[in-house]
Amino acid sequence: MAKVEDKQRILKAAREKQSINYKGTPIRLSADFSTETLQARREWQDIFKALEGKNLQPRLLYPARISFKIEREIKNFSNKQKLKEYSNTKPILKEILKGLL
């Protein structure tokens, strides 16, 4: 049980400080993404920039989902097809994403 508590304590400290010491040696914990995950995240970049330009507060969620705020609601999509289907119900969003989906 102590190992789980130690792990939680270490991860909490890392989130707060971005770096921690282990046995006196500074270490940094960072996200480790596979090549496939990085590629999937890159595929959202044009859409992310378009949404960001219209102040829809986009976020890339792990591993490769996009999230944004529209009409006071936060929407999440794991693939472009689902986003395209949703955008067909929202003319403003459809116009923002024109040519990207």
Disulfide bonds with the S-S distance in Angstrom:
none
